Structures are given as structure tokens and as C-alpha cells.
Amino acid sequence: MVEGRKRHMSPIDPLKQMSGTDDEARVRLGRCLFETPNRLHRIRQSLASGDLQHVTDDLRDLRRLGQDSGDGLFARLCEDLEESGPGDATESLLGEIEGRFVTLWKDLDQDDGSS
């Protein structure tokens, strides 16, 4: 997390907030989760090649995905990564984003299976 700022955002599970009729939010979350692995891969490739302009663009796109997801923790992690930029904390934040991604994906998959 970016030091010097405190956020009092509790993680929000968008699936628990959605009613059975809120299909638009489920689709939006699914789209965000579908695009996240590709974006994370591109960030890592750009970091490895030293292409900082592409890293910056991909970090901004990942932040937008986080905002669109409806999940407070996922959005905050993506925002923190963009604000920190390429550096020592990048890989750690990418790992945290991947962890949250896995949790959201499993929750979405389980919820779809029980319908």
C-alpha cells in the first residue's frame, strides 16, 4: 500500500451486494476479471523490457478495471499500483492484485454454479 495515506475502505464483496436482478454489475465484474490477467502479463513484460511508457499506460488501464470491478479492495490495490509506479513495490502489489483476482474469480464462479 502507498505509505503516507490511510484509507478506511473495507473490502467489499460485490457478489454479496448484488441482487439476483443486478446482472449488469455481474457482467462488469466478469469483464474486469477476464481482462486482468492479460493486463498483469503486459505490465510484467513492459517492466522486463524497460518500456516505462507502456507500463504507465497499462497501470492506468488496470486502475480503470479496478474501479469498474465494484470491489473496493481490488480497486484500491490497482490504484495504489498506479500511484507507486514502476519500482521496488511493483511486484509485491502485482502479487496482491493477483491474489484478490483469484478470490473474486472463485466467488463469481461459485455464485454462478449455485444459480
DSSP file (Angstrom, degrees, kcal/mol; ACC not computed):
  #  RESIDUE AA STRUCTURE BP1 BP2  ACC     N-H-->O    O-->H-N    N-H-->O    O-->H-N    TCO  KAPPA ALPHA  PHI   PSI    X-CA   Y-CA   Z-CA
    1    1 A M              0   0    0      0, 0.0     2,-0.3     0, 0.0    76,-0.1   0.000 360.0 360.0 360.0 149.1    0.0    0.0    0.0
    2    2 A V    >   -     0   0    0      1,-0.1     3,-0.8     2,-0.1     2,-0.1  -0.495 360.0-128.0 -68.1 127.6    1.2    3.5   -0.6
    3    3 A E  T 3  S+     0   0    0     -2,-0.3     3,-0.1     1,-0.2    -1,-0.1  -0.363  85.1  40.2 -75.9 157.4    2.7    4.9    2.5
    4    4 A G  T 3  S+     0   0    0      1,-0.2     2,-0.4    -2,-0.1    -1,-0.2   0.289  99.9  83.2  91.0  -9.9    1.6    8.3    3.9
    5    5 A R    <   -     0   0    0     -3,-0.8     2,-0.5     2,-0.0    -1,-0.2  -0.975  59.0-158.4-127.1 141.5   -2.1    7.8    3.2
    6    6 A K        -     0   0    0     -2,-0.4     2,-0.5    -3,-0.1    -3,-0.0  -0.969   7.4-169.0-118.7 132.7   -4.6    5.9    5.2
    7    7 A R        -     0   0    0     -2,-0.5     2,-0.1     2,-0.1    -2,-0.0  -0.961  15.7-157.6-120.0 138.7   -7.8    4.7    3.7
    8    8 A H        +     0   0    0     -2,-0.5     2,-0.6     2,-0.1    -2,-0.0  -0.324  46.0 135.8-108.9  49.0  -10.6    3.4    5.7
    9    9 A M        -     0   0    0     -2,-0.1    -2,-0.1    63,-0.1     3,-0.0  -0.862  42.6-151.3 -97.3 121.5  -12.1    1.3    2.9
   10   10 A S        -     0   0    0     -2,-0.6    62,-0.2     1,-0.1    63,-0.1  -0.656  34.9 -92.3 -85.6 149.9  -13.2   -2.1    3.9
   11   11 A P        -     0   0    0      0, 0.0     2,-0.5     0, 0.0    -1,-0.1  -0.371  42.0-150.6 -60.1 138.1  -13.1   -4.8    1.3
   12   12 A I        -     0   0    0     -3,-0.0    61,-0.2    -2,-0.0    62,-0.2  -0.953   6.9-146.5-114.9 125.6  -16.5   -5.0   -0.5
   13   13 A D    >>  -     0   0    0     -2,-0.5     4,-1.1     1,-0.2     3,-0.8  -0.803  10.4-164.5 -90.2 104.9  -17.6   -8.3   -1.9
   14   14 A P  H 3> S+     0   0    0      0, 0.0     4,-1.2     0, 0.0    -1,-0.2   0.793  85.1  60.7 -63.4 -25.9  -19.6   -7.1   -4.9
   15   15 A L  H 34 S+     0   0    0      1,-0.2     3,-0.1     2,-0.2    11,-0.0   0.859 103.4  49.3 -69.8 -32.9  -21.2  -10.5   -5.2
   16   16 A K  H <4 S+     0   0    0     -3,-0.8    -1,-0.2     1,-0.2    -4,-0.0   0.761 111.4  50.6 -75.2 -23.9  -22.8  -10.3   -1.8
   17   17 A Q  H  < S+     0   0    0     -4,-1.1     2,-0.3     2,-0.1    -1,-0.2   0.708  93.1  92.4 -84.0 -20.4  -24.1   -6.8   -2.6
   18   18 A M     <  -     0   0    0     -4,-1.2     2,-0.2    -3,-0.1     5,-0.0  -0.541  65.5-146.5 -81.5 134.8  -25.7   -7.9   -5.9
   19   19 A S    >   -     0   0    0     -2,-0.3     3,-1.8     1,-0.1    -2,-0.1  -0.466  36.5 -98.2 -85.3 170.0  -29.2   -8.9   -6.0
   20   20 A G  T 3  S+     0   0    0      1,-0.3     3,-0.1    -2,-0.2    -1,-0.1   0.699 124.6  53.7 -61.8 -18.1  -30.3  -11.6   -8.5
   21   21 A T  T 3  S+     0   0    0      1,-0.2     2,-1.3     2,-0.1     3,-0.3   0.457  81.5  91.7 -96.6  -1.5  -31.5   -8.9  -10.8
   22   22 A D    <>  +     0   0    0     -3,-1.8     4,-1.3     1,-0.2     3,-0.3  -0.387  41.7 145.1 -92.4  59.4  -28.2   -6.9  -10.9
   23   23 A D  H  >  +     0   0    0     -2,-1.3     4,-2.5     1,-0.2    -1,-0.2   0.814  63.7  63.7 -66.2 -31.3  -26.9   -8.7  -14.0
   24   24 A E  H  > S+     0   0    0     -3,-0.3     4,-2.4     1,-0.2    -1,-0.2   0.915 103.1  47.6 -61.4 -43.0  -25.1   -5.6  -15.2
   25   25 A A  H  > S+     0   0    0     -3,-0.3     4,-2.4     2,-0.2    -1,-0.2   0.882 111.9  50.6 -65.7 -37.8  -22.8   -5.4  -12.2
   26   26 A R  H  X S+     0   0    0     -4,-1.3     4,-2.5     2,-0.2    -2,-0.2   0.901 111.2  48.0 -66.4 -40.8  -22.0   -9.2  -12.5
   27   27 A V  H  X S+     0   0    0     -4,-2.5     4,-2.6     2,-0.2    -2,-0.2   0.912 111.3  50.9 -65.1 -42.7  -21.2   -8.7  -16.2
   28   28 A R  H  X S+     0   0    0     -4,-2.4     4,-2.2     2,-0.2    -2,-0.2   0.922 112.1  46.5 -61.6 -45.6  -19.0   -5.7  -15.4
   29   29 A L  H  X S+     0   0    0     -4,-2.4     4,-2.6     1,-0.2     5,-0.2   0.922 112.2  51.0 -62.7 -44.0  -17.1   -7.7  -12.7
   30   30 A G  H  X S+     0   0    0     -4,-2.5     4,-2.2     1,-0.2    -2,-0.2   0.897 109.6  49.9 -61.1 -41.2  -16.7  -10.6  -15.1
   31   31 A R  H  X S+     0   0    0     -4,-2.6     4,-2.0     2,-0.2    -1,-0.2   0.919 111.1  49.5 -63.2 -43.9  -15.3   -8.4  -17.8
   32   32 A C  H  X S+     0   0    0     -4,-2.2     4,-1.5     1,-0.2    -2,-0.2   0.917 112.8  46.6 -61.8 -43.5  -12.8   -6.8  -15.4
   33   33 A L  H  < S+     0   0    0     -4,-2.6    -1,-0.2     1,-0.2    -2,-0.2   0.852 110.2  54.0 -68.2 -33.8  -11.7  -10.2  -14.2
   34   34 A F  H  < S+     0   0    0     -4,-2.2     4,-0.4    -5,-0.2    -1,-0.2   0.881 114.0  41.0 -66.3 -38.1  -11.4  -11.5  -17.7
   35   35 A E  H  X S+     0   0    0     -4,-2.0     4,-1.9     1,-0.2    -1,-0.2   0.692  97.0  80.1 -84.1 -20.3   -9.1   -8.7  -18.8
   36   36 A T  H  X S+     0   0    0     -4,-1.5     4,-2.7     1,-0.2     5,-0.2   0.906  87.5  51.5 -60.6 -49.3   -7.0   -8.6  -15.6
   37   37 A P  H  > S+     0   0    0      0, 0.0     4,-2.3     0, 0.0    -1,-0.2   0.907 111.2  48.8 -58.2 -40.9   -4.6  -11.5  -16.3
   38   38 A N  H  > S+     0   0    0     -4,-0.4     4,-2.4     1,-0.2    -2,-0.2   0.912 111.9  49.1 -62.4 -42.5   -3.7  -10.1  -19.7
   39   39 A R  H  X S+     0   0    0     -4,-1.9     4,-2.2     2,-0.2    -1,-0.2   0.914 110.9  49.5 -64.8 -42.5   -3.1   -6.6  -18.3
   40   40 A L  H  X S+     0   0    0     -4,-2.7     4,-2.2     2,-0.2    -1,-0.2   0.902 111.0  50.4 -62.8 -40.7   -0.9   -8.1  -15.5
   41   41 A H  H  X S+     0   0    0     -4,-2.3     4,-2.5    -5,-0.2    -2,-0.2   0.922 110.0  49.9 -63.0 -44.5    1.1  -10.0  -18.1
   42   42 A R  H  X S+     0   0    0     -4,-2.4     4,-2.7     2,-0.2     5,-0.2   0.889 108.9  52.5 -62.9 -38.8    1.6   -6.9  -20.2
   43   43 A I  H  X S+     0   0    0     -4,-2.2     4,-2.5     1,-0.2    -1,-0.2   0.940 110.8  46.9 -62.3 -46.2    2.8   -4.9  -17.2
   44   44 A R  H  X S+     0   0    0     -4,-2.2     4,-2.3     2,-0.2    -2,-0.2   0.900 112.6  49.7 -63.7 -40.1    5.4   -7.6  -16.3
   45   45 A Q  H  X S+     0   0    0     -4,-2.5     4,-2.0     2,-0.2     6,-0.2   0.929 112.3  47.5 -62.8 -45.2    6.6   -7.8  -20.0
   46   46 A S  H  X>S+     0   0    0     -4,-2.7     5,-2.0     1,-0.2     4,-0.9   0.885 111.6  50.8 -65.7 -38.3    6.9   -4.0  -20.2
   47   47 A L  H ><5S+     0   0    0     -4,-2.5     3,-0.5    -5,-0.2    -1,-0.2   0.923 110.0  50.1 -62.6 -44.0    8.8   -3.9  -16.9
   48   48 A A  H 3<5S+     0   0    0     -4,-2.3    -2,-0.2     1,-0.2    -1,-0.2   0.855 114.4  43.6 -64.5 -35.0   11.2   -6.6  -18.1
   49   49 A S  H 3<5S-     0   0    0     -4,-2.0    -1,-0.2    -5,-0.2    -2,-0.2   0.567 111.0-120.2 -87.4  -8.3   11.9   -4.8  -21.3
   50   50 A G  T <<5 +     0   0    0     -4,-0.9     2,-1.6    -3,-0.5    -3,-0.2   0.664  61.0 148.8  79.8  16.2   12.2   -1.4  -19.6
   51   51 A D     >< +     0   0    0     -5,-2.0     4,-1.9    -6,-0.2     3,-0.3  -0.606  16.3 173.1 -86.1  82.4    9.4    0.1  -21.6
   52   52 A L  H  > S+     0   0    0     -2,-1.6     4,-2.6     1,-0.2    -1,-0.2   0.782  70.7  60.4 -67.3 -28.3    8.1    2.6  -19.0
   53   53 A Q  H  > S+     0   0    0      2,-0.2     4,-2.2     1,-0.2    -1,-0.2   0.931 108.2  44.3 -65.0 -43.6    5.6    4.3  -21.2
   54   54 A H  H  > S+     0   0    0     -3,-0.3     4,-2.8     2,-0.2     5,-0.2   0.881 111.6  54.2 -67.2 -36.5    3.7    1.1  -21.8
   55   55 A V  H  X S+     0   0    0     -4,-1.9     4,-2.7     2,-0.2    -2,-0.2   0.949 109.4  48.0 -58.9 -48.2    4.0    0.3  -18.1
   56   56 A T  H  X S+     0   0    0     -4,-2.6     4,-1.9     1,-0.2    -2,-0.2   0.914 113.3  47.3 -59.9 -44.7    2.4    3.6  -17.3
   57   57 A D  H  X S+     0   0    0     -4,-2.2     4,-2.2     1,-0.2    -1,-0.2   0.914 113.8  47.2 -63.3 -43.5   -0.4    3.1  -19.8
   58   58 A D  H  X S+     0   0    0     -4,-2.8     4,-2.6     2,-0.2    -2,-0.2   0.862 109.3  53.5 -69.3 -34.9   -1.1   -0.4  -18.6
   59   59 A L  H  X S+     0   0    0     -4,-2.7     4,-2.1    -5,-0.2    23,-0.2   0.902 109.7  48.8 -64.0 -39.7   -1.1    0.7  -14.9
   60   60 A R  H  X S+     0   0    0     -4,-1.9     4,-2.0    -5,-0.2    -2,-0.2   0.917 112.1  48.5 -65.2 -43.2   -3.7    3.3  -15.8
   61   61 A D  H  X S+     0   0    0     -4,-2.2     4,-2.1     1,-0.2    -2,-0.2   0.891 110.3  51.4 -64.0 -39.3   -5.8    0.7  -17.6
   62   62 A L  H  X S+     0   0    0     -4,-2.6     4,-2.4     2,-0.2    -1,-0.2   0.887 107.0  53.8 -64.9 -38.6   -5.5   -1.7  -14.7
   63   63 A R  H  X S+     0   0    0     -4,-2.1     4,-2.4    15,-0.2    -1,-0.2   0.915 108.0  50.6 -60.8 -42.2   -6.7    1.1  -12.3
   64   64 A R  H  X S+     0   0    0     -4,-2.0     4,-2.5     1,-0.2    -2,-0.2   0.903 108.8  51.1 -62.7 -40.8   -9.8    1.6  -14.6
   65   65 A L  H  X S+     0   0    0     -4,-2.1     4,-1.4     1,-0.2    -1,-0.2   0.921 109.6  51.3 -60.8 -42.6  -10.5   -2.1  -14.5
   66   66 A G  H  X S+     0   0    0     -4,-2.4     4,-0.6     1,-0.2     5,-0.5   0.911 110.7  47.6 -60.3 -43.6  -10.3   -2.0  -10.7
   67   67 A Q  H >< S+     0   0    0     -4,-2.4     3,-0.7     1,-0.2    -1,-0.2   0.900 112.7  49.1 -64.7 -40.2  -12.7    0.9  -10.5
   68   68 A D  H 3< S+     0   0    0     -4,-2.5    -1,-0.2     1,-0.2    -2,-0.2   0.730  95.9  74.3 -70.6 -21.9  -15.1   -0.8  -12.8
   69   69 A S  H 3< S-     0   0    0     -4,-1.4    -1,-0.2    -3,-0.2    -2,-0.2   0.803  92.2-136.5 -65.9 -29.5  -15.0   -4.1  -10.9
   70   70 A G    <<  +     0   0    0     -3,-0.7     2,-0.6    -4,-0.6    -1,-0.1   0.480  66.0 121.5  84.4   2.1  -17.1   -2.8   -8.0
   71   71 A D     >  -     0   0    0     -5,-0.5     4,-2.6     1,-0.1    -1,-0.3  -0.894  53.4-154.6-103.6 118.9  -14.7   -4.4   -5.5
   72   72 A G  H  > S+     0   0    0     -2,-0.6     4,-2.2   -60,-0.2    -1,-0.1   0.879  92.2  45.5 -61.1 -42.9  -13.3   -1.8   -3.1
   73   73 A L  H  > S+     0   0    0    -61,-0.2     4,-2.6     2,-0.2     5,-0.2   0.930 113.9  48.3 -69.0 -45.5  -10.1   -3.8   -2.2
   74   74 A F  H  > S+     0   0    0    -62,-0.2     4,-2.1     1,-0.2    -2,-0.2   0.926 113.3  48.6 -59.7 -45.0   -9.3   -4.7   -5.8
   75   75 A A  H  X S+     0   0    0     -4,-2.6     4,-2.3    -9,-0.4    -1,-0.2   0.912 111.7  49.5 -61.7 -43.4   -9.9   -1.1   -6.9
   76   76 A R  H  X S+     0   0    0     -4,-2.2     4,-2.8    -5,-0.2    -2,-0.2   0.909 110.0  50.1 -65.0 -42.3   -7.6    0.2   -4.1
   77   77 A L  H  X S+     0   0    0     -4,-2.6     4,-2.1     2,-0.2    -1,-0.2   0.909 112.0  47.8 -62.6 -42.0   -4.8   -2.2   -4.9
   78   78 A C  H  X S+     0   0    0     -4,-2.1     4,-2.0    -5,-0.2   -15,-0.2   0.899 113.3  48.3 -65.5 -40.4   -4.9   -1.2   -8.6
   79   79 A E  H  X S+     0   0    0     -4,-2.3     4,-2.6     2,-0.2    -2,-0.2   0.914 110.2  51.3 -65.5 -43.2   -4.9    2.5   -7.7
   80   80 A D  H  X S+     0   0    0     -4,-2.8     4,-2.2     1,-0.2    -2,-0.2   0.887 109.0  51.7 -61.3 -39.0   -2.0    2.0   -5.3
   81   81 A L  H  X S+     0   0    0     -4,-2.1     4,-1.7     2,-0.2    -1,-0.2   0.921 110.8  47.2 -64.8 -43.7    0.0    0.2   -8.0
   82   82 A E  H  < S+     0   0    0     -4,-2.0    -2,-0.2   -23,-0.2    -1,-0.2   0.927 113.5  48.3 -63.3 -43.1   -0.6    3.1  -10.5
   83   83 A E  H  < S+     0   0    0     -4,-2.6    -1,-0.2     1,-0.2    -2,-0.2   0.846 111.8  48.7 -68.1 -33.3    0.3    5.7   -7.9
   84   84 A S  H  < S-     0   0    0     -4,-2.2    -1,-0.2    -5,-0.2    -2,-0.2   0.809  94.8-166.8 -76.1 -27.6    3.5    3.9   -6.9
   85   85 A G     <  -     0   0    0     -4,-1.7     4,-0.1    -5,-0.2     2,-0.1  -0.009  45.7 -22.2  66.2-179.2    4.6    3.4  -10.5
   86   86 A P  S    S+     0   0    0      0, 0.0     2,-0.3     0, 0.0     3,-0.0  -0.396  98.1  92.8 -62.7 133.2    7.4    1.1  -11.5
   87   87 A G  S >  S-     0   0    0     -2,-0.1     3,-1.2     1,-0.1     4,-0.5  -0.980  87.1 -40.4 171.7-162.0    9.7    0.4   -8.6
   88   88 A D  T 3  S+     0   0    0     -2,-0.3     4,-0.4     1,-0.3     3,-0.3   0.824 128.4  48.2 -61.9 -34.8   10.5   -1.8   -5.7
   89   89 A A  T 3> S+     0   0    0      1,-0.2     4,-2.5    -4,-0.1    -1,-0.3   0.523  86.1  92.6 -86.4  -4.8    6.9   -2.3   -4.6
   90   90 A T  H <> S+     0   0    0     -3,-1.2     4,-2.7     1,-0.2     5,-0.2   0.928  86.2  44.4 -58.3 -51.7    5.6   -3.2   -8.1
   91   91 A E  H  > S+     0   0    0     -4,-0.5     4,-2.1    -3,-0.3    -1,-0.2   0.879 113.3  52.0 -64.4 -37.4    6.0   -7.0   -7.9
   92   92 A S  H  > S+     0   0    0     -4,-0.4     4,-2.0     2,-0.2    -1,-0.2   0.930 112.2  45.2 -63.3 -45.4    4.5   -7.1   -4.4
   93   93 A L  H  X S+     0   0    0     -4,-2.5     4,-2.5     2,-0.2    -2,-0.2   0.882 110.0  54.7 -67.1 -37.8    1.5   -5.1   -5.4
   94   94 A L  H  X S+     0   0    0     -4,-2.7     4,-2.4    -5,-0.2    -1,-0.2   0.908 108.4  50.5 -60.1 -40.2    1.1   -7.2   -8.6
   95   95 A G  H  X S+     0   0    0     -4,-2.1     4,-2.1     2,-0.2    -2,-0.2   0.891 109.7  49.3 -63.8 -40.3    1.0  -10.3   -6.3
   96   96 A E  H  X S+     0   0    0     -4,-2.0     4,-2.2     2,-0.2    -2,-0.2   0.899 110.9  50.1 -65.5 -39.9   -1.6   -8.7   -4.1
   97   97 A I  H  X S+     0   0    0     -4,-2.5     4,-2.6     1,-0.2    -2,-0.2   0.914 110.2  50.5 -64.2 -42.7   -3.8   -7.9   -7.1
   98   98 A E  H  X S+     0   0    0     -4,-2.4     4,-2.3     2,-0.2    -1,-0.2   0.894 109.2  51.9 -62.3 -39.4   -3.4  -11.4   -8.4
   99   99 A G  H  X S+     0   0    0     -4,-2.1     4,-1.9     2,-0.2    -2,-0.2   0.922 112.0  44.8 -62.8 -44.2   -4.5  -12.8   -5.0
  100  100 A R  H  X S+     0   0    0     -4,-2.2     4,-2.7     1,-0.2     5,-0.2   0.884 110.5  55.9 -67.1 -38.1   -7.6  -10.6   -4.9
  101  101 A F  H  X S+     0   0    0     -4,-2.6     4,-2.8     1,-0.2    -2,-0.2   0.930 106.9  49.5 -57.2 -47.2   -8.3  -11.6   -8.6
  102  102 A V  H  X S+     0   0    0     -4,-2.3     4,-2.5     1,-0.2    -1,-0.2   0.914 111.4  49.3 -60.9 -43.9   -8.3  -15.3   -7.7
  103  103 A T  H  X S+     0   0    0     -4,-1.9     4,-2.4     1,-0.2    -1,-0.2   0.937 113.6  45.2 -61.3 -47.7  -10.6  -14.7   -4.7
  104  104 A L  H  X S+     0   0    0     -4,-2.7     4,-2.6     1,-0.2    -2,-0.2   0.903 112.3  51.8 -64.3 -40.8  -13.1  -12.7   -6.8
  105  105 A W  H  X S+     0   0    0     -4,-2.8     4,-2.6    -5,-0.2    -1,-0.2   0.924 111.1  47.2 -62.6 -44.4  -12.9  -15.2   -9.7
  106  106 A K  H  X S+     0   0    0     -4,-2.5     4,-2.8     2,-0.2     5,-0.2   0.908 112.6  49.9 -63.3 -41.9  -13.7  -18.1   -7.3
  107  107 A D  H  X S+     0   0    0     -4,-2.4     4,-2.3     2,-0.2    -2,-0.2   0.913 112.9  46.4 -63.2 -42.2  -16.6  -16.2   -5.7
  108  108 A L  H  X S+     0   0    0     -4,-2.6     4,-2.2     2,-0.2    -2,-0.2   0.914 113.9  48.4 -66.1 -42.7  -18.0  -15.3   -9.1
  109  109 A D  H  X S+     0   0    0     -4,-2.6     4,-1.8     2,-0.2    -2,-0.2   0.907 113.1  47.1 -64.2 -43.6  -17.6  -18.9  -10.3
  110  110 A Q  H  X S+     0   0    0     -4,-2.8     4,-1.4     1,-0.2    -2,-0.2   0.895 111.8  50.8 -65.7 -40.0  -19.2  -20.4   -7.1
  111  111 A D  H  < S+     0   0    0     -4,-2.3     4,-0.5    -5,-0.2    -1,-0.2   0.895 110.2  49.4 -66.0 -39.0  -22.1  -17.9   -7.4
  112  112 A D  H >< S+     0   0    0     -4,-2.2     3,-0.7     1,-0.2    -1,-0.2   0.866 109.3  53.2 -66.3 -35.4  -22.7  -18.8  -11.0
  113  113 A G  H 3< S+     0   0    0     -4,-1.8    -1,-0.2     1,-0.2    -2,-0.2   0.768 106.6  51.4 -71.0 -26.2  -22.7  -22.5  -10.1
  114  114 A S  T 3<        0   0    0     -4,-1.4    -1,-0.2     1,-0.2    -2,-0.2   0.515 360.0 360.0 -90.3  -4.5  -25.3  -22.2   -7.4
  115  115 A S    <         0   0    0     -3,-0.7    -1,-0.2    -4,-0.5    -2,-0.1   0.484 360.0 360.0 -75.8 360.0  -27.8  -20.3   -9.6
